[in-house]
Amino acid sequence: MRKFTRALLGAAGATIVAIGVTGCATAASGPADGLNVVTTTTQLHDFALNLTKGTDAEVTSLLQPGSSVHSFEPTAADLEVIRTADVVVINGMDLEPWIDDTLASAGFDGTVIDASEGITPMGTDDDDDHAAEEDSDHEEHDDAAGNPHIWTSPANAEIMVQNVADGLETASADNAATITSNAEAYEAKLADLDEWISTSIDQVPADDRLLATNHDALTYYNDAYDITFIGSVMPSWEDNAEPSVAEVNDLVKKIKESGVPAVFTESQLKPTTAEAIAEQAGVKVYSGDDALYTDSLGAADSDGATYISSTIHNTEQILDSWGATAAEVPASLTETN
């Protein structure tokens, strides 16, 4: 578990009021008049915004677009945002190993909503039926809680949204009816998204659905749409791991032997190593604006501004690598999400 520096924890109480909340991605200037909600990830922030439309709730994300939850370290300003919150929404499944220490340090006494409740954890893609072959490197990491990137499957996202909605309805009875209505509308969009992805990917024979990425973040997406994961640049589902020379060489070999047509970088990661591997393997690399949105959503003006738009972007890019074109996106998914 990531540990705080003792200096931060010792000084937080003395400096919190003066610092305020300027270090947070979407922080308010003070406690909200209505329900004050803090989310740990950008995806959860998007879910909570959709669920609280038409209410006086204030929703704040600890993570900024383009940042990684795996390398997150809370500041004194983050602790103040949490201290004044009514609800903290977490991904769960040990994605945020720092959360217990963070809540305790902030003196948080509100409600914690675990969005992963009811979702069956999967191991890394090297442990499931869609693995190209067993990769013993993953065994060095603690995957006991399962791969935590559960939101990458829209079906899982529906469960997460319902979990968050249930928690928010309990925390704000006055807004329960509005939250319920919002949840039903948004879950319908997620169902449309799932159907669109299935229709689009079904154009491609299962044997040709091959994927190599910067880190092992798409386990649940791959499983949902019968995609074979060839391997990742980072030897873990954590995106702050570093590959050894042997691991890089092994991935290059896998790419060449499998016939996977591309290597995908991810928006929150530097593309250098992935680009070098793609060059060695003689395949295309998707980076820059073509990179996948995995651990984080993108900026407001990007294809990854919302969960739905980022998932559409990812699907279109993956299909492009296979020489296929996605089906027309339904009107329900092109509306403001």
NORJO-V749156 format. One record per residue. N is the residue number from 1. RES is the residue in one small letter. NEAR is the number of other C-alpha atoms within 8 Angstrom. Layout:
n & res & near
N & RES & NEAR
N & RES & NEAR
//
This chain:
n & res & near
1 & m & 4
2 & r & 5
3 & k & 6
4 & f & 8
5 & t & 6
6 & r & 6
7 & a & 6
8 & l & 10
9 & l & 11
10 & g & 7
11 & a & 8
12 & a & 10
13 & g & 7
14 & a & 6
15 & t & 9
16 & i & 12
17 & v & 7
18 & a & 5
19 & i & 9
20 & g & 9
21 & v & 13
22 & t & 7
23 & g & 8
24 & c & 13
25 & a & 10
26 & t & 9
27 & a & 12
28 & a & 9
29 & s & 6
30 & g & 5
31 & p & 8
32 & a & 9
33 & d & 7
34 & g & 7
35 & l & 12
36 & n & 14
37 & v & 13
38 & v & 15
39 & t & 15
40 & t & 15
41 & t & 13
42 & t & 13
43 & q & 11
44 & l & 12
45 & h & 14
46 & d & 10
47 & f & 10
48 & a & 12
49 & l & 9
50 & n & 11
51 & l & 12
52 & t & 12
53 & k & 9
54 & g & 5
55 & t & 7
56 & d & 8
57 & a & 11
58 & e & 10
59 & v & 13
60 & t & 13
61 & s & 15
62 & l & 12
63 & l & 13
64 & q & 10
65 & p & 10
66 & g & 10
67 & s & 10
68 & s & 11
69 & v & 12
70 & h & 9
71 & s & 6
72 & f & 8
73 & e & 5
74 & p & 9
75 & t & 8
76 & a & 12
77 & a & 14
78 & d & 12
79 & l & 15
80 & e & 13
81 & v & 11
82 & i & 12
83 & r & 11
84 & t & 9
85 & a & 13
86 & d & 11
87 & v & 14
88 & v & 14
89 & v & 14
90 & i & 13
91 & n & 14
92 & g & 10
93 & m & 11
94 & d & 8
95 & l & 10
96 & e & 12
97 & p & 8
98 & w & 9
99 & i & 7
100 & d & 7
101 & d & 8
102 & t & 10
103 & l & 12
104 & a & 8
105 & s & 9
106 & a & 10
107 & g & 7
108 & f & 11
109 & d & 6
110 & g & 8
111 & t & 8
112 & v & 8
113 & i & 11
114 & d & 11
115 & a & 13
116 & s & 12
117 & e & 7
118 & g & 5
119 & i & 8
120 & t & 4
121 & p & 10
122 & m & 9
123 & g & 12
124 & t & 14
125 & d & 11
126 & d & 14
127 & d & 8
128 & d & 9
129 & d & 5
130 & h & 12
131 & a & 12
132 & a & 9
133 & e & 6
134 & e & 7
135 & d & 7
136 & s & 6
137 & d & 8
138 & h & 10
139 & e & 8
140 & e & 6
141 & h & 7
142 & d & 6
143 & d & 9
144 & a & 5
145 & a & 9
146 & g & 10
147 & n & 14
148 & p & 11
149 & h & 11
150 & i & 12
151 & w & 10
152 & t & 14
153 & s & 11
154 & p & 12
155 & a & 9
156 & n & 11
157 & a & 12
158 & e & 11
159 & i & 12
160 & m & 12
161 & v & 13
162 & q & 9
163 & n & 13
164 & v & 13
165 & a & 12
166 & d & 8
167 & g & 9
168 & l & 11
169 & e & 13
170 & t & 8
171 & a & 10
172 & s & 9
173 & a & 7
174 & d & 5
175 & n & 9
176 & a & 11
177 & a & 8
178 & t & 11
179 & i & 14
180 & t & 11
181 & s & 8
182 & n & 12
183 & a & 13
184 & e & 8
185 & a & 8
186 & y & 10
187 & e & 10
188 & a & 8
189 & k & 10
190 & l & 13
191 & a & 11
192 & d & 11
193 & l & 12
194 & d & 11
195 & e & 8
196 & w & 11
197 & i & 12
198 & s & 9
199 & t & 9
200 & s & 11
201 & i & 10
202 & d & 8
203 & q & 7
204 & v & 9
205 & p & 7
206 & a & 8
207 & d & 6
208 & d & 7
209 & r & 11
210 & l & 12
211 & l & 13
212 & a & 13
213 & t & 13
214 & n & 14
215 & h & 12
216 & d & 15
217 & a & 10
218 & l & 9
219 & t & 14
220 & y & 12
221 & y & 10
222 & n & 12
223 & d & 9
224 & a & 8
225 & y & 9
226 & d & 9
227 & i & 12
228 & t & 12
229 & f & 13
230 & i & 14
231 & g & 12
232 & s & 12
233 & v & 13
234 & m & 14
235 & p & 13
236 & s & 13
237 & w & 10
238 & e & 9
239 & d & 11
240 & n & 7
241 & a & 8
242 & e & 6
243 & p & 10
244 & s & 6
245 & v & 6
246 & a & 7
247 & e & 10
248 & v & 11
249 & n & 8
250 & d & 8
251 & l & 12
252 & v & 12
253 & k & 9
254 & k & 10
255 & i & 13
256 & k & 10
257 & e & 6
258 & s & 7
259 & g & 7
260 & v & 11
261 & p & 10
262 & a & 12
263 & v & 16
264 & f & 13
265 & t & 16
266 & e & 14
267 & s & 14
268 & q & 11
269 & l & 8
270 & k & 8
271 & p & 9
272 & t & 6
273 & t & 8
274 & a & 14
275 & e & 11
276 & a & 8
277 & i & 12
278 & a & 14
279 & e & 9
280 & q & 8
281 & a & 10
282 & g & 7
283 & v & 11
284 & k & 9
285 & v & 11
286 & y & 10
287 & s & 12
288 & g & 6
289 & d & 4
290 & d & 7
291 & a & 12
292 & l & 13
293 & y & 14
294 & t & 11
295 & d & 10
296 & s & 15
297 & l & 15
298 & g & 15
299 & a & 9
300 & a & 6
301 & d & 6
302 & s & 7
303 & d & 9
304 & g & 14
305 & a & 12
306 & t & 12
307 & y & 11
308 & i & 10
309 & s & 12
310 & s & 15
311 & t & 11
312 & i & 10
313 & h & 11
314 & n & 11
315 & t & 10
316 & e & 10
317 & q & 10
318 & i & 9
319 & l & 13
320 & d & 9
321 & s & 9
322 & w & 10
323 & g & 6
324 & a & 9
325 & t & 8
326 & a & 11
327 & a & 7
328 & e & 4
329 & v & 8
330 & p & 8
331 & a & 6
332 & s & 7
333 & l & 13
334 & t & 9
335 & e & 6
336 & t & 4
337 & n & 7
//
